[in-house]
Amino acid sequence: MALYYLETSALVKLYVREPGTERLLRLASHTAHHRLAVLALAQAEFRSAIRRREREGDIDGALATRLIGRFEQHLQGRFMRQLVTDSVLEKALDLIDRYPLRAYDAIQLAGALVLRAAGETEDPVFVCADRQLIAAAEAEGLAALDPAGG
């Protein structure tokens, strides 16, 4: 059993079929007994990603609404939520100074690092589909996984 911290690029793969979906579904299956954590901010990022796919015509409106509803249900019971605290924001600022990260990416990574620093759980594995963000996570000493990678 492990703790996987799902950055939004990986989280979406649980709901929309794309490269890496099968691997994520195996990790998230109840029989695997893994714990899954997400940043509270992922709720807005997830909705944005789903609505963008709807606007681009990749999925229809009814499916988009169902996916958002399913994620909100999972957010209540399936996922641990890492809150965006002052500690997370301070860590994100530090990460932005040291790595070429976008603001939300830095906040996502900071959430995983603050969760690790709290020491209340095992070290999270940072799951992400962005190579630059994975490189920063690994430089910070986190195990990282690209679900679409080898």
C-alpha positions as CSV (number, residue, x, y, z in Angstrom):
1,M,0.0,0.0,0.0
2,A,1.3,3.4,-1.0
3,L,0.2,7.0,-0.9
4,Y,-0.1,8.6,-4.4
5,Y,-0.5,12.4,-4.7
6,L,-2.3,13.1,-8.0
7,E,-1.5,16.3,-9.7
8,T,-4.4,17.4,-11.9
9,S,-2.8,16.2,-15.2
10,A,-2.8,12.7,-13.7
11,L,-6.1,13.1,-11.9
12,V,-8.0,13.8,-15.1
13,K,-6.8,10.4,-16.5
14,L,-9.0,8.7,-13.9
15,Y,-12.0,10.2,-15.6
16,V,-11.1,10.8,-19.2
17,R,-9.5,8.1,-21.3
18,E,-6.1,9.1,-22.5
19,P,-2.5,7.7,-22.4
20,G,-1.9,6.6,-18.8
21,T,-5.5,6.0,-17.9
22,E,-5.1,2.2,-17.5
23,R,-2.1,2.6,-15.2
24,L,-4.0,5.1,-13.0
25,L,-7.1,3.0,-12.8
26,R,-4.9,0.1,-11.6
27,L,-3.3,2.3,-8.9
28,A,-6.7,3.7,-7.8
29,S,-8.6,0.4,-7.7
30,H,-9.9,-0.6,-4.3
31,T,-8.1,-3.9,-4.6
32,A,-4.8,-2.2,-4.8
33,H,-5.4,-0.6,-1.3
34,H,-3.5,2.5,-2.2
35,R,-4.3,5.9,-0.7
36,L,-4.8,8.9,-3.1
37,A,-4.3,12.5,-2.2
38,V,-5.1,15.6,-4.2
39,L,-4.7,19.3,-3.5
40,A,-7.9,21.1,-2.7
41,L,-7.2,23.4,-5.6
42,A,-7.5,20.4,-7.9
43,Q,-11.3,20.8,-7.8
44,A,-11.1,24.0,-9.8
45,E,-8.3,22.7,-12.1
46,F,-10.3,19.4,-12.8
47,R,-13.5,21.3,-13.6
48,S,-11.5,23.6,-15.9
49,A,-9.9,20.6,-17.7
50,I,-13.3,18.9,-18.2
51,R,-15.1,22.0,-19.4
52,R,-12.3,22.8,-21.8
53,R,-12.7,19.3,-23.3
54,E,-16.4,20.0,-23.6
55,R,-15.9,23.4,-25.3
56,E,-13.4,21.8,-27.7
57,G,-16.0,19.1,-28.6
58,D,-14.0,16.1,-27.2
59,I,-16.9,15.3,-24.8
60,D,-20.5,16.3,-24.7
61,G,-22.0,18.5,-21.9
62,A,-23.9,15.7,-20.2
63,L,-20.8,13.6,-19.9
64,A,-18.8,16.6,-18.6
65,T,-21.4,17.2,-15.9
66,R,-21.4,13.5,-14.9
67,L,-17.6,13.4,-14.7
68,I,-17.5,16.6,-12.5
69,G,-20.2,15.0,-10.3
70,R,-18.3,11.7,-10.0
71,F,-15.1,13.6,-9.1
72,E,-16.9,15.6,-6.4
73,Q,-18.3,12.4,-4.9
74,H,-14.8,10.9,-4.9
75,L,-13.5,14.2,-3.3
76,Q,-15.7,13.6,-0.4
77,G,-14.8,10.0,0.3
78,R,-12.0,8.6,-1.9
79,F,-9.3,11.2,-1.8
80,M,-7.3,12.8,1.0
81,R,-7.4,16.5,0.4
82,Q,-4.3,18.6,1.0
83,L,-5.4,22.2,1.9
84,V,-3.8,25.2,0.3
85,T,-2.3,26.8,3.5
86,D,0.2,29.5,4.1
87,S,2.9,26.8,4.3
88,V,1.9,25.5,0.9
89,L,2.0,29.0,-0.6
90,E,5.4,29.8,0.9
91,K,6.8,26.5,-0.4
92,A,5.3,27.3,-3.8
93,L,7.1,30.7,-3.9
94,D,10.4,29.0,-3.0
95,L,9.8,26.4,-5.8
96,I,9.1,29.2,-8.4
97,D,12.4,30.8,-7.5
98,R,14.3,27.6,-8.0
99,Y,12.5,25.9,-11.0
100,P,10.8,27.0,-14.2
101,L,7.3,26.2,-12.9
102,R,3.9,27.8,-13.6
103,A,2.2,29.1,-10.5
104,Y,-0.4,26.3,-10.2
105,D,2.2,23.6,-10.9
106,A,4.4,25.0,-8.1
107,I,1.4,25.0,-5.7
108,Q,0.6,21.4,-6.6
109,L,4.1,20.3,-5.9
110,A,4.3,22.4,-2.8
111,G,1.1,20.6,-1.5
112,A,2.9,17.2,-1.9
113,L,6.0,18.5,-0.2
114,V,4.1,20.0,2.7
115,L,2.2,16.7,3.0
116,R,5.5,14.8,3.2
117,A,6.9,17.3,5.7
118,A,3.9,16.8,8.0
119,G,5.1,13.2,8.5
120,E,1.6,12.0,9.3
121,T,1.6,9.6,6.4
122,E,4.1,7.7,4.3
123,D,6.0,9.8,1.8
124,P,3.7,10.4,-1.2
125,V,4.5,9.4,-4.7
126,F,4.0,12.5,-6.9
127,V,1.9,11.4,-10.0
128,C,2.0,13.8,-12.9
129,A,2.0,13.9,-16.7
130,D,4.3,17.0,-17.0
131,R,8.0,16.2,-17.4
132,Q,9.2,19.5,-16.1
133,L,7.1,19.2,-12.9
134,I,8.3,15.6,-12.4
135,A,11.9,16.8,-12.7
136,A,11.3,19.4,-10.0
137,A,9.6,16.8,-7.8
138,E,12.5,14.4,-8.1
139,A,15.0,17.3,-7.4
140,E,13.0,17.8,-4.2
141,G,13.5,14.2,-3.3
142,L,10.0,12.9,-4.1
143,A,9.4,9.7,-5.9
144,A,7.5,10.6,-9.1
145,L,5.5,8.7,-11.6
146,D,4.3,9.7,-15.1
147,P,1.3,7.3,-15.6
148,A,1.8,7.5,-19.4
149,G,5.6,6.9,-19.1
150,G,7.5,3.7,-19.2
